[in-house]
Amino acid sequence: MRRRSAICITAVILSLLVAPCTATAASATKAFRIGWLGQGSPAPSNRDAGDFEQGLRDVGYTKGQNVVIEYRYADGNVERLALLATELVRLPVDVIVTSGEQAAFAAKRATRDIPIVATDLGLDPVKAGLVASLGRPGGNITGLATLSDDLWPKRLGLLKEVTPRASRLAVLGNPANSSNASCFEEIKAAASATGLRTRFLGVSDEKTLAEAFAGILNERPEGLVICWDSVTLVHAKAIADFALKQRLPTLAPLKEYVEAGALLSFGARLPAQRRRTAYYVDKILKGAKPADLPVERPTLFELVVNLPTAKALGLALPAALVVLADVIVE
């Protein structure tokens, strides 16, 4: 009994000695707070945040342990972004990650002090005035550019392979997005070189989308091309469904449009870019300044084809195109 009592007393003393050390170690690990500002919705089909969280895990962060993420979504209503950005600033957060070009501008207007990492940009960040330059962004914002020069001739070449007799194309884009204006000019120039005529139809909301559909019905083009913008991405399925009903092959810049039903796409890999965003966040949390972190341009591109859409359109895709596809939607 005496020996057992001695062991118990010793255990109690050891626990008292160890407990403060354990508490000190736990308190030494800071939980950083990250703000996420998205233009879309937190629906399960929206994978942007999931890709980003995977990127955080890859660089050593675990949600709920050494990092806390404050999510704010505008549910497609860009007018709410200013209020949501202000909420994140007032919390405050250590860094803000934005998904979509309008979210990036809202965050930039809300703070000049909190670092911002922008992703899912459907515009040229320099031409749009988001950053001073790609190499030296300046200010408190950096991130990843998604657009790349000289891709539209390649994209239209792919469309020509699928529909060699096409001569007229409708182009959907957001006129409020400066990069969509550039997108149309690039498409127009590339189309002219291959004997294609184009007409730009502006889409900024559901009303103008309906008007664009009416314009397509009136013009009867032989192909539909989409400029990437958060508006056209939100309505990707509606656009794809309309195009399929009108038997229009649809060309898009990103896989997400093809997953919604478009025929084919060639462009950057958004999930990879969202994971890469975590690298920037890690650098900033460790002391780097956004002004000194160059904005990255995409280096990997993927060709995506939708076989059910091709079948529904009665198109026989060239075997070489299917073989070269990085992703086949079946």
C-alpha positions in Angstrom: 0.0 0.0 0.0 2.8 2.4 0.9 4.6 1.7 -2.4 1.4 2.2 -4.4 0.8 5.5 -2.6 4.3 6.7 -3.4 3.7 5.8 -7.1 0.5 7.8 -7.1 2.1 10.8 -5.5 5.0 10.7 -8.0 2.5 10.6 -10.9 0.6 13.6 -9.6 3.9 15.6 -9.2 5.0 14.7 -12.8 1.6 15.6 -14.2 1.8 19.0 -12.6 5.3 19.6 -14.0 4.4 18.4 -17.5 1.0 20.3 -17.8 2.5 23.8 -17.9 5.0 22.8 -20.6 2.3 21.2 -22.7 0.1 24.3 -22.4 3.0 26.6 -23.3 3.8 24.5 -26.4 0.1 24.6 -27.5 -0.1 28.4 -27.0 3.1 28.8 -29.0 1.4 27.6 -32.2 -0.5 30.5 -33.6 -3.7 29.9 -35.5 -3.6 32.3 -38.5 -6.9 33.6 -39.7 -7.5 33.6 -43.5 -10.4 35.4 -45.1 -12.0 33.8 -48.2 -14.1 36.1 -50.4 -15.9 34.4 -53.2 -18.3 35.7 -55.9 -20.2 32.4 -56.2 -21.8 30.2 -53.5 -20.6 27.6 -51.0 -22.6 24.9 -52.8 -21.0 21.4 -53.0 -20.6 21.9 -56.7 -18.3 24.9 -56.0 -14.9 23.3 -55.5 -12.7 26.4 -55.3 -12.4 26.5 -51.5 -11.8 22.7 -51.4 -8.9 23.1 -53.9 -7.4 25.9 -51.8 -7.7 23.9 -48.5 -5.9 21.0 -50.2 -3.1 23.4 -51.1 -3.0 24.6 -47.4 -2.6 21.0 -46.3 0.2 20.5 -48.8 2.2 23.4 -47.2 1.6 22.3 -43.6 -1.6 24.0 -42.5 -4.6 22.2 -40.9 -8.0 24.0 -40.7 -9.0 24.3 -37.1 -5.5 23.8 -35.7 -2.9 26.3 -37.1 -5.3 28.1 -39.4 -8.9 29.3 -39.3 -10.7 30.2 -42.5 -13.5 32.8 -42.5 -15.6 32.2 -45.6 -17.7 34.9 -47.2 -19.7 34.2 -50.4 -21.7 36.7 -52.5 -24.0 34.0 -54.0 -23.6 35.6 -57.4 -24.6 39.1 -56.2 -21.5 41.1 -56.7 -23.0 44.1 -55.0 -22.6 42.3 -51.7 -18.9 41.9 -52.1 -18.1 45.3 -50.7 -19.9 44.6 -47.4 -18.4 41.1 -47.2 -14.9 42.4 -47.8 -15.4 45.0 -45.0 -16.5 42.2 -42.6 -13.3 40.4 -43.2 -11.2 43.5 -42.7 -13.0 44.2 -39.4 -12.5 40.7 -37.9 -9.6 41.2 -38.8 -7.8 38.5 -40.8 -4.2 38.0 -41.6 -4.7 37.6 -45.3 -7.6 37.7 -47.7 -7.9 35.2 -50.6 -10.3 36.2 -53.4 -12.1 34.0 -55.9 -13.1 36.0 -59.0 -12.1 39.4 -60.4 -14.9 41.4 -58.7 -14.0 39.9 -55.4 -10.4 40.9 -55.9 -11.4 44.5 -56.6 -13.8 44.6 -53.6 -11.0 43.4 -51.3 -8.6 45.9 -52.7 -11.0 48.8 -52.1 -11.7 47.5 -48.5 -8.1 47.5 -47.3 -4.6 48.8 -48.2 -3.0 47.0 -45.3 -4.1 43.4 -45.2 -2.4 41.2 -47.8 -4.6 39.9 -50.6 -4.0 36.9 -52.8 -6.2 36.8 -55.9 -7.2 33.7 -57.8 -9.8 32.8 -60.5 -9.1 36.0 -62.4 -11.0 36.2 -65.7 -9.1 39.3 -66.7 -5.6 40.7 -67.2 -4.6 42.0 -63.8 -2.3 44.6 -65.2 -4.7 46.0 -67.9 -7.5 46.0 -65.3 -5.4 48.0 -62.8 -5.5 45.4 -60.2 -1.6 45.3 -59.9 1.1 47.6 -61.3 2.9 44.8 -63.1 3.2 41.0 -63.0 6.8 41.1 -61.8 6.3 43.8 -59.2 2.6 43.9 -58.2 3.1 46.8 -55.8 0.5 47.6 -53.0 -1.0 44.8 -51.0 -2.2 42.4 -53.7 -0.7 39.6 -55.7 -1.9 36.2 -57.0 -2.2 34.1 -60.1 -3.2 35.3 -63.6 -5.3 32.8 -65.4 -5.5 34.3 -68.9 -2.7 33.6 -71.4 -1.9 35.2 -74.7 -2.1 33.5 -78.0 -4.5 30.7 -77.0 -7.5 31.8 -79.1 -6.0 30.8 -82.5 -5.3 27.3 -81.1 -8.9 27.1 -79.6 -10.5 28.2 -82.9 -8.3 25.7 -84.7 -9.7 23.0 -82.5 -13.3 24.2 -83.2 -12.5 24.2 -87.0 -11.4 20.6 -86.8 -14.7 19.6 -85.2 -17.0 21.8 -87.4 -15.0 22.6 -90.6 -18.0 24.1 -92.4 -18.7 26.7 -89.7 -18.5 30.3 -90.9 -20.3 32.4 -88.3 -19.6 32.4 -84.5 -21.5 34.1 -81.6 -19.2 35.2 -78.8 -20.6 35.6 -75.3 -18.8 37.8 -72.8 -19.2 40.5 -70.1 -18.8 44.0 -71.5 -18.0 45.3 -68.0 -14.9 43.1 -67.9 -12.1 44.8 -69.7 -10.4 41.5 -70.4 -13.6 40.2 -72.2 -13.3 43.2 -74.6 -9.7 42.1 -75.2 -11.0 38.5 -75.5 -13.4 39.4 -78.2 -10.7 41.3 -80.2 -8.4 38.3 -79.9 -11.2 36.0 -81.1 -12.1 38.4 -83.9 -8.5 38.5 -85.1 -8.0 34.7 -84.9 -11.4 34.1 -86.6 -10.6 36.5 -89.5 -7.4 34.6 -90.2 -9.5 31.4 -90.7 -12.4 33.0 -92.6 -14.8 33.1 -89.7 -17.1 35.9 -88.9 -17.9 36.8 -85.3 -20.6 38.8 -83.3 -20.1 39.7 -79.7 -23.1 39.4 -77.4 -22.8 41.0 -73.9 -23.8 39.1 -70.8 -23.8 40.8 -67.4 -26.8 39.2 -65.7 -29.8 36.9 -66.3 -31.7 39.5 -68.3 -28.8 40.2 -70.7 -28.2 36.4 -71.0 -31.8 36.0 -72.2 -31.3 38.8 -74.7 -28.1 37.2 -75.9 -30.0 33.9 -76.4 -32.6 35.8 -78.5 -29.8 37.4 -80.6 -28.4 34.0 -81.3 -31.8 32.7 -82.4 -32.1 35.6 -84.7 -28.5 35.4 -86.2 -28.4 31.6 -86.4 -24.6 31.2 -86.0 -22.9 27.8 -86.5 -20.8 27.9 -83.3 -20.7 29.5 -79.9 -17.6 30.8 -78.1 -17.4 31.9 -74.5 -15.1 34.5 -72.9 -14.2 33.6 -69.4 -15.9 35.8 -66.7 -17.5 35.1 -63.4 -20.9 35.8 -65.0 -20.6 33.4 -67.8 -19.1 30.8 -65.4 -22.1 31.1 -63.1 -24.4 30.6 -66.0 -22.3 27.9 -67.7 -24.9 25.2 -67.5 -27.7 27.5 -68.8 -25.5 28.4 -71.7 -24.5 24.8 -72.5 -28.2 23.7 -72.3 -29.2 26.4 -74.7 -26.4 25.6 -77.1 -27.2 21.9 -77.1 -30.9 22.6 -77.8 -29.9 24.8 -80.7 -27.3 22.3 -81.9 -24.5 24.7 -81.5 -21.0 23.4 -80.7 -19.6 25.4 -77.9 -15.9 26.4 -77.4 -14.8 27.6 -73.9 -11.5 28.6 -72.3 -11.9 26.4 -69.1 -12.8 22.8 -68.2 -15.6 24.0 -65.9 -17.6 25.0 -68.9 -17.2 21.6 -70.5 -18.2 19.9 -67.3 -21.4 22.0 -67.4 -22.1 20.7 -71.0 -20.0 22.7 -73.5 -18.3 20.7 -76.2 -14.6 21.5 -75.7 -12.2 23.8 -73.9 -8.5 24.5 -73.9 -7.0 26.6 -71.1 -5.5 26.8 -67.6 -6.1 24.3 -64.8 -8.1 26.2 -62.2 -7.8 23.5 -59.4 -4.0 23.5 -59.7 -4.0 27.3 -59.5 -6.2 27.4 -56.5 -3.9 24.9 -54.7 -1.0 27.1 -55.8 -2.7 30.0 -54.1 -1.9 28.4 -50.7 1.9 28.8 -51.5 1.4 32.5 -51.7 -0.6 32.6 -48.5 2.2 30.6 -46.7 4.9 33.0 -48.0 2.9 36.0 -46.7 2.1 34.4 -43.3 5.9 33.9 -43.0 6.6 37.6 -43.6 6.7 38.1 -47.4 5.1 41.2 -48.8 2.6 40.9 -51.7 4.3 43.7 -53.5 7.4 41.5 -53.8 5.7 38.3 -54.9 5.3 38.2 -58.7 1.9 37.4 -60.2 2.2 34.0 -61.8 1.0 33.2 -65.3 -0.3 29.7 -66.2 2.2 27.3 -67.6 0.0 24.1 -67.8 -3.0 23.9 -70.1 -5.5 21.2 -70.7 -7.7 20.1 -73.6 -11.1 18.9 -72.4 -13.8 17.3 -74.6 -17.4 16.3 -73.8 -18.3 13.1 -75.6 -22.0 13.0 -74.6 -22.4 16.6 -76.0 -20.6 15.6 -79.2 -22.9 12.7 -79.6 -26.0 14.8 -78.9 -24.8 17.3 -81.6 -24.2 14.5 -84.1 -20.5 15.3 -84.3 -17.8 12.7 -84.9 -14.8 14.0 -83.1 -11.5 13.5 -84.9 -9.6 10.5 -83.4 -6.5 12.6 -83.0 -8.4 15.2 -80.9 -9.7 12.6 -78.5 -6.3 11.0 -78.1 -4.7 14.4 -77.3 -7.4 15.3 -74.8 -6.2 15.6 -71.2 -9.7 15.2 -69.8 -12.6 13.4 -71.5 -16.1 14.0 -70.0 -18.2 10.8 -70.6 
